[in-house]
Amino acid sequence: MDYKQELQHFFGENCLLCEPMGAHTTYRTGGPAEVYVYPQTNEEWEFVLKLARTQNIPLRVLGFGSNILVGSRGIGGITCSTRKMNRILVEQDTVKAQAGAPLDKVCELACKAGLAGMEKLSGIPGSVGGAVFMNAGAYGQETADCLEYFNIIDLEGRPATLTKEDVKFSYRKAEGLPPCIILSAGFALEPGDFTQLLAARNHVQHSRVEKQPLEFPSAGSVFKRPVGDYASRLIDEAGLRGLRVGGAKVSEKHAGFIVNFNHATPEDIKNLMDQVRAKVKEKFGVELELEQILWGGFEA
Ligand SMILES: Cc1cc2nc3c(=O)[nH]c(=O)nc-3n(C[C@H](O)[C@H](O)[C@H](O)COP(=O)(O)OP(=O)(O)OC[C@H]3O[C@@H](n4cnc5c(N)ncnc54)[C@H](O)[C@@H]3O)c2cc1C
């Protein structure tokens, strides 16, 4: 049996071959994953990790694909989705969630339970695992602020529990995180007034609708904030608002976003990213750093 057959045999309907990634990423475009699986239990993770390790097959983990662009040529090897690991438990002042739970749902349940500390993360369209890995944040709150611990399995299949002190969290980074799968996380929150928390959540959600081009597929801010500035300001002042390549354009509503407004290919988006970066560099001498992650092969 080759490795694909082994995975099909083990995962049954939770193993898909040649799965188009446009269906699993918020850009709504992207080439196929050679093998796409949904591990859920530790045993299933151990199985897939061992297979990848012993047969030297590349393995990636995908949350909600809200920060990833996959090239048209697709991704070789195994792509594991956490989507089916989505349990959330509110226990006193802690919210525990599996990696594939929607971060926004965790925020909602925390607010409703009168627990403060993550209300401003409302509306970030990623999973809990992706939020920890990226240290997602907004409106002055970051995932790491209220993160108490997270459970991982390393590439050798060994489970461990890490606390936030084990990793150096900074702006959209978890430095020193060993190569691993984040399986679940616990957030330690403060008691608060649930009406105020829900109002704060509501405010953030409205502000997102007002400022972000949520009517089009995107993956949020394309570039990180340069020190002391905003990528969107530089892009705007370089006159790039509305710049198009094929079906992709720099959003007119928020210049920090590239939107897929008309069946964009991944290469349309990537070319537009490259043009924006080059023009901002030319005009301001600032090297914009990608916040979004590129996976797989892109056509030249
Ligand atoms: C409209 C819109 C608005 C956005 N607004 C914000 C914002 O305000 N603030 C912000 O920070 N981001 C924002 N984002 C970006 C994105 O939502 C975040 O980066 C989010 O944390 C990514 O989570 P994900 O589950 O989609 O991760 P993915 O995009 O699926 O993956 C991102 C990275 O995390 C890794 N990863 C995912 N899950 C795991 C896991 N379980 N274990 C190990 N590694 C894992 C992946 O391998 C990949 O390297 C926005 C995106 C969109 C589309």
The ligand as a Tripos MOL2 file, in Angstrom:
@<TRIPOS>MOLECULE
LIG
   53    58     1     0     0
SMALL
NO_CHARGES

@<TRIPOS>ATOM
      1 C1        -11.5940   39.1250    7.1350 C.3       1 LIG1
      2 C2        -10.3880   38.7550    7.9540 C.ar      1 LIG1
      3 C3        -10.0550   39.5060    9.0660 C.ar      1 LIG1
      4 C4         -8.9330   39.1750    9.8300 C.ar      1 LIG1
      5 N1         -8.6460   39.9330   10.9320 N.ar      1 LIG1
      6 C5         -7.5930   39.5980   11.7020 C.ar      1 LIG1
      7 C6         -7.2910   40.3570   12.8700 C.ar      1 LIG1
      8 O1         -7.9910   41.2980   13.2290 O.2       1 LIG1
      9 N2         -6.2000   39.9810   13.6090 N.ar      1 LIG1
     10 C7         -5.4270   38.9240   13.2570 C.ar      1 LIG1
     11 O2         -4.4700   38.6320   13.9800 O.2       1 LIG1
     12 N3         -5.6910   38.1940   12.1540 N.ar      1 LIG1
     13 C8         -6.7520   38.4970   11.3750 C.ar      1 LIG1
     14 N4         -7.0210   37.7500   10.2610 N.ar      1 LIG1
     15 C9         -6.1100   36.6620    9.8670 C.3       1 LIG1
     16 C10        -6.4530   35.2680   10.4510 C.3       1 LIG1
     17 O3         -7.8350   35.1710   10.7580 O.3       1 LIG1
     18 C11        -5.6050   34.9550   11.6860 C.3       1 LIG1
     19 O4         -4.2250   34.9530   11.3820 O.3       1 LIG1
     20 C12        -5.9980   33.5850   12.2980 C.3       1 LIG1
     21 O5         -5.3680   33.4560   13.5480 O.3       1 LIG1
     22 C13        -5.5810   32.4010   11.4250 C.3       1 LIG1
     23 O6         -6.2110   31.2530   11.9530 O.3       1 LIG1
     24 P1         -6.5550   30.0050   11.0230 P.3       1 LIG1
     25 O7         -7.1780   28.9490   11.8530 O.co2     1 LIG1
     26 O8         -7.3430   30.4390    9.8450 O.co2     1 LIG1
     27 O9         -5.1130   29.5770   10.5930 O.3       1 LIG1
     28 P2         -4.5710   29.1040    9.1180 P.3       1 LIG1
     29 O10        -4.7370   30.2530    8.1990 O.co2     1 LIG1
     30 O11        -5.3110   27.8570    8.7770 O.co2     1 LIG1
     31 O12        -3.0940   28.7980    9.4630 O.3       1 LIG1
     32 C14        -2.2030   29.8490    9.7770 C.3       1 LIG1
     33 C15        -0.9010   29.2230   10.3310 C.3       1 LIG1
     34 O13        -1.2050   28.6170   11.5620 O.3       1 LIG1
     35 C16        -0.7850   27.2500   11.5450 C.3       1 LIG1
     36 N5         -1.7520   26.4840   12.3350 N.ar      1 LIG1
     37 C17        -3.1080   26.5250   12.2320 C.ar      1 LIG1
     38 N6         -3.6440   25.6860   13.1310 N.ar      1 LIG1
     39 C18        -2.6260   25.0870   13.7920 C.ar      1 LIG1
     40 C19        -2.5440   24.0990   14.8170 C.ar      1 LIG1
     41 N7         -3.6250   23.5480   15.3550 N.pl3     1 LIG1
     42 N8         -1.3060   23.7300   15.2320 N.ar      1 LIG1
     43 C20        -0.1800   24.2710   14.7010 C.ar      1 LIG1
     44 N9         -0.2080   25.2130   13.7310 N.ar      1 LIG1
     45 C21        -1.4060   25.6130   13.2780 C.ar      1 LIG1
     46 C22        -0.8190   26.8530   10.0840 C.3       1 LIG1
     47 O14         0.0450   25.7470    9.8320 O.3       1 LIG1
     48 C23        -0.3210   28.1290    9.4200 C.3       1 LIG1
     49 O15         1.0910   28.1880    9.4920 O.3       1 LIG1
     50 C24        -8.1380   38.0650    9.4840 C.ar      1 LIG1
     51 C25        -8.4980   37.2880    8.3610 C.ar      1 LIG1
     52 C26        -9.6140   37.6220    7.6190 C.ar      1 LIG1
     53 C27       -10.0070   36.7570    6.4420 C.3       1 LIG1
@<TRIPOS>BOND
     1     1     2 1
     2     2     3 ar
     3     2    52 ar
     4     3     4 ar
     5     4     5 ar
     6     4    50 ar
     7     5     6 ar
     8     6     7 ar
     9     6    13 1
    10     7     8 2
    11     7     9 ar
    12     9    10 ar
    13    10    11 2
    14    10    12 ar
    15    12    13 ar
    16    13    14 ar
    17    14    15 1
    18    14    50 ar
    19    15    16 1
    20    16    17 1
    21    16    18 1
    22    18    19 1
    23    18    20 1
    24    20    21 1
    25    20    22 1
    26    22    23 1
    27    23    24 1
    28    24    25 2
    29    24    26 1
    30    24    27 1
    31    27    28 1
    32    28    29 2
    33    28    30 1
    34    28    31 1
    35    31    32 1
    36    32    33 1
    37    33    34 1
    38    33    48 1
    39    34    35 1
    40    35    36 1
    41    35    46 1
    42    36    37 ar
    43    36    45 ar
    44    37    38 ar
    45    38    39 ar
    46    39    40 ar
    47    39    45 ar
    48    40    41 1
    49    40    42 ar
    50    42    43 ar
    51    43    44 ar
    52    44    45 ar
    53    46    47 1
    54    46    48 1
    55    48    49 1
    56    50    51 ar
    57    51    52 ar
    58    52    53 1
@<TRIPOS>SUBSTRUCTURE
     1 LIG1         1 GROUP 0 **** ****
